[in-house]
Amino acid sequence: MKIRILILVVFTFISCKKEIESESKKHEITESDSIHILEKTQTENKDTIEISKKHKINKVLCDLDGDELNEIVEIVRSKKSGKSGLRIIFGSGNRTDYFGMGNTILEQGFDEIDWVGIFERAPKNEIYWNNVNAEGDILTDEEIKESDKIKLLNDGIFMHAEESCGGGIIYMKNGKYEWIQQE
């Protein structure tokens, strides 16, 4: 009788263990879950980000993704890092993106935007181009090939240093952010 009870306990334990394992597999974190967790963390840490008071203009409305709903693009400052960046709240209300605040911005070699003096919408259908080559030399309009010119299909974000004449345009192409270097 003791052996039967022992066998029953062992089978019950094994059965419970398999059930626990299958439940834990249901809760594995996928890539989309990790994006949701990141967005939730950013929402929970919302109070660590404030609108920049350093910039005269710190908010721009523009349609980055072409859905005919304006995104709100704000220059914000992280209370944790003390560095500025961008918060982009999409018009659909389903997405908020952050740039800077101590994290590199589109691989451009800077992680904050305190240098921005001009902050405005770059209108769609305008033509722009990178006017700085790989060596850092400023190119003249005549040196730019027609094939290198970019016509914005949607609005972009124009950021420029007032005095040193450097900056660029952030825009979206096929759902991804791109950078056009200006001066």
ZIWO-V970619 format. One record per run of one state. SS is the DSSP state (H for helix, E for strand, L for the rest). FROM is the first residue (numbers start at 1). TO is the last residue. Records with the same first field share a line. If there is no record, write none. Layout:
# ZIWO-V970619
SS: FROM-TO, FROM-TO
This chain:
# ZIWO-V970619
L: 1-1, 27-30, 45-45, 52-58, 63-70, 79-83, 90-95, 101-117, 123-126, 129-131, 133-137, 139-140, 144-145, 149-149, 152-155, 161-166, 174-175, 183-183
H: 2-26, 31-44, 46-48, 141-143, 146-148
E: 49-51, 59-62, 71-78, 84-89, 96-100, 118-122, 127-128, 132-132, 138-138, 150-151, 156-160, 167-173, 176-182
